[in-house]
Amino acid sequence: MKSLRSIFIFAFLGFAILEGLFANQQQIFAIQYSKLIENRNNNFHAEIEAIKEGDLIFQTSRSAQSKAVQLATKSPYSHCGIIFRDSHELYVFEAVQPVKRTPLKEWIARGKDGKFVIKRLINAEKQLTSNVIAKMKEIAQSFQGKNYDLTFEWSDEKMYCSELIWKIYQRSTGLEIGKLEKLKNFDLSNQTVKNIMKERYAKSIPYNETVISPVSIFKSELLVTVK
């Protein structure tokens, strides 16, 4: 009987010790996880501070037409916008439906896997003065609320993403960020692209329409990658 009681006592003590060790490991893990999240947040805040007004941001969109844009332009980037600051908050001015401003964190979270690339004008410190940034915002404001351009026409009636930021830069600085092309210059052979083209244009595809793509801006020699 004493032997059985001893076994129960030792078993109980063993379970108590294991439970204590497990609880301690949980506490250590919780502290490590908390520090990891804190470091990520600190790094994110540091990166946010490094962003400047006039920076251009690119991502892989999760929109219905994103795959077609990627295939036609041979680039992973299918959406872009221009970054401005309102008081202390950064936002992305973008052409969606409709043209609008979106908080930076929200814009990043909306892209595929939360990944993005930020590009900056060479010598931005000298070229993008406070007066130029003010002019950029004034031009951007003139586009706010316009409908998204599903047919990629080169007019100001409607806007698509790369057209919006190209025109903001060109009209405020005189610089052409990215090479203008014709619709016929893109790879329109993939069936996914063909389906979008048929949906948007039926049989009247405007092959000679002037177009600016996200990747054309992305590859501009006037820009450098900052993030």
C-alpha positions in Angstrom: 0.0 0.0 0.0 2.8 2.4 0.9 4.6 1.5 -2.4 1.4 2.3 -4.4 1.1 5.6 -2.4 4.7 6.4 -3.2 4.1 5.8 -6.9 1.1 8.2 -6.9 3.1 10.9 -5.1 6.1 10.6 -7.5 3.7 10.6 -10.5 1.9 13.7 -9.1 5.2 15.4 -8.5 6.4 14.5 -12.0 3.2 15.9 -13.6 3.6 19.1 -11.5 7.2 19.5 -12.6 6.3 18.9 -16.3 3.4 21.3 -16.1 5.7 23.9 -14.6 8.2 23.4 -17.3 5.5 23.6 -20.0 4.1 26.8 -18.5 7.6 28.3 -18.4 8.2 27.4 -22.0 4.8 29.0 -22.9 5.8 32.2 -21.1 9.2 32.2 -22.8 7.5 31.7 -26.2 5.0 34.5 -25.5 7.8 36.9 -24.6 9.8 36.0 -27.7 6.7 36.3 -29.9 5.9 39.7 -28.3 9.5 40.9 -29.0 9.3 39.7 -32.6 6.0 41.6 -33.2 7.5 44.7 -31.5 10.6 44.5 -33.7 8.5 44.1 -36.8 6.4 47.1 -35.8 9.6 49.2 -35.1 11.1 48.2 -38.4 7.9 49.1 -40.2 7.7 52.5 -38.5 11.3 53.1 -39.4 10.6 52.2 -43.0 7.6 54.4 -43.0 9.7 57.3 -41.8 12.1 56.8 -44.7 9.3 57.2 -47.3 9.0 60.6 -48.9 6.2 62.4 -50.7 6.4 61.8 -54.4 7.6 58.2 -54.1 6.0 55.7 -56.4 4.8 52.4 -55.0 4.1 49.1 -56.9 2.4 45.9 -56.1 0.8 42.8 -57.6 -2.9 43.5 -57.4 -5.5 40.9 -56.6 -8.0 42.5 -58.9 -9.8 40.6 -61.7 -7.6 42.1 -64.5 -4.3 41.7 -62.7 -3.2 38.5 -64.3 -4.0 39.9 -67.8 -1.9 43.0 -67.1 1.0 40.8 -65.8 0.9 38.6 -68.9 0.5 41.5 -71.4 3.4 43.5 -69.9 5.5 40.6 -68.8 5.8 42.0 -65.3 4.7 40.9 -61.8 3.6 44.5 -61.0 0.1 45.3 -62.1 -0.8 48.2 -59.9 0.9 51.4 -58.7 0.3 54.7 -57.0 2.0 57.9 -55.8 2.6 58.5 -52.1 1.7 61.8 -50.3 1.5 62.9 -46.7 -1.5 64.4 -45.0 -0.4 65.9 -41.7 1.5 62.9 -40.2 -0.2 60.1 -42.2 1.1 58.7 -45.5 -1.4 57.8 -48.2 -1.4 56.4 -51.7 -3.1 58.4 -54.4 -4.4 55.8 -56.9 -6.7 55.0 -59.7 -9.2 52.4 -58.7 -12.9 52.9 -58.7 -13.0 55.8 -58.3 -9.6 57.6 -58.3 -9.0 58.2 -54.6 -6.5 58.4 -51.7 -5.9 55.2 -49.6 -4.0 55.0 -46.3 -0.6 53.4 -47.0 -1.0 50.5 -44.6 -4.3 49.7 -46.2 -2.9 49.9 -49.7 0.0 47.6 -48.8 -2.3 45.0 -47.1 -4.5 44.9 -50.2 -1.7 43.6 -52.5 -0.7 40.0 -53.0 1.2 38.8 -49.9 1.5 42.3 -48.7 4.6 42.8 -50.9 5.5 46.1 -52.5 8.3 48.1 -54.1 9.0 51.8 -53.7 10.8 53.9 -56.3 12.0 57.4 -56.0 13.0 60.1 -58.5 16.7 60.6 -58.8 17.8 63.7 -57.0 14.4 63.9 -55.5 15.6 66.2 -52.7 16.5 68.9 -55.3 13.7 68.2 -57.8 10.7 67.6 -55.6 10.6 70.9 -53.7 7.7 71.8 -51.4 6.3 73.9 -54.3 6.5 70.9 -56.7 4.9 68.6 -54.2 2.1 71.1 -53.7 1.6 71.3 -57.5 1.5 67.5 -57.6 -1.2 67.4 -55.0 -3.1 70.1 -56.8 -3.1 68.0 -60.1 -3.9 64.9 -58.2 -6.9 66.6 -56.6 -8.2 67.5 -60.1 -8.4 63.8 -60.9 -10.0 62.7 -57.6 -13.3 61.0 -58.0 -12.9 60.2 -61.7 -14.0 56.7 -62.8 -11.4 54.0 -63.4 -10.6 53.6 -67.1 -11.3 50.0 -68.0 -10.5 50.6 -71.7 -7.1 52.4 -71.0 -7.9 55.5 -73.1 -5.4 58.4 -73.2 -7.8 61.1 -72.0 -8.5 62.8 -68.7 -12.1 61.7 -68.6 -11.2 58.4 -66.8 -8.0 57.2 -65.3 -6.0 53.9 -64.9 -3.2 53.6 -62.3 -0.1 54.1 -64.3 -1.7 56.9 -66.4 -2.6 58.8 -63.3 0.9 58.9 -61.8 2.6 59.5 -65.2 0.4 62.6 -65.8 0.8 63.9 -62.3 4.6 63.8 -62.7 4.6 65.1 -66.3 2.4 68.0 -65.5 4.1 69.0 -62.3 7.7 68.5 -63.2 7.8 68.2 -67.0 9.4 64.7 -66.6 8.1 61.7 -68.4 8.5 58.8 -66.0 8.3 55.7 -68.3 8.1 55.3 -72.0 4.7 55.7 -73.7 3.7 52.8 -75.9 0.9 51.6 -78.1 -1.6 48.9 -77.0 -0.3 46.8 -80.0 3.2 46.7 -78.4 2.1 44.5 -75.6 1.8 40.7 -75.7 -1.9 40.1 -76.4 -1.5 36.5 -77.4 -2.4 34.8 -74.1 -6.0 33.6 -73.7 -6.5 35.4 -70.4 -5.5 38.6 -72.1 -7.7 37.9 -75.1 -10.7 37.3 -72.8 -10.2 40.7 -71.1 -9.7 42.4 -74.5 -12.9 40.8 -75.9 -14.8 41.8 -72.7 -13.6 45.4 -72.9 -13.5 46.1 -76.6 -15.5 43.4 -78.4 -14.2 43.5 -81.9 -13.0 47.1 -81.9 -9.6 46.8 -80.2 -7.8 50.2 -80.4 -4.3 48.8 -81.1 -2.9 52.3 -81.7 -4.1 53.7 -78.4 -1.3 55.4 -76.4 -0.7 53.5 -73.2 1.7 53.7 -70.2 2.1 50.5 -68.2 3.2 50.0 -64.5 6.3 48.2 -65.6 7.3 51.0 -68.0 7.3 53.4 -65.1 9.0 50.8 -62.8 11.9 50.5 -65.3 12.4 54.2 -65.8 16.0 55.3 -65.6 14.8 58.4 -63.8 13.9 56.3 -60.7 15.8 54.4 -58.1 14.6 51.7 -55.8 14.4 52.7 -52.1 12.4 49.8 -50.6 
